[in-house]
Amino acid sequence: MDRIIFLDIDGVLNDIDDMMNNIGISKRIYNRGYPNLKNDYEQNKKYIGFNFSFEKIQILKQIIVRTNAKIVLISSWRSDLVIDALVDIGLPVIGMTSCINQQRGKEIKEYLRNNECFSFCVLDDEMCDYKEEGLTDYLVKTDGYSYSGLTYDEIDKVVEILSYKVNFWEENEKKSLKLLTKA
């Protein structure tokens, strides 16, 4: 079973300096967020850009090397095109969560109900609904898009969370999670 990193992008793999100075890996992706435009050629020529910081990609790669974790996207940028871009730069992305009204905690729990894993960690710059969903023990919260995103300081915390096996059990007809044992 895999170790999974649930990954947000903005505020984790980039920060405001990266975006303003365009120092990261910039790609252009097709805007598929507006299905009503699919037959309008002029509108379909519009593109959205996204940016990954070289430094933050290297930090994430160090975590991957130490844990052999796989990545599942939870970002509002989740799409096959973003997955392809991340795979192209050497990250082991295996999928993305479904979108449940921007409730990432619920999205993660749904993913875990349908996919077994040994352990998991959430990398995000926001709290979302993680507290309500009982996921704060699995969250490594970066200081966000306007500050520094993912830093070397978070590596050991992510590695530690991924070293614990997750135990799943039924409680009040809801699937609950518990850190069980250190691997």
Disulfide bonds with the S-S distance in Angstrom:
none
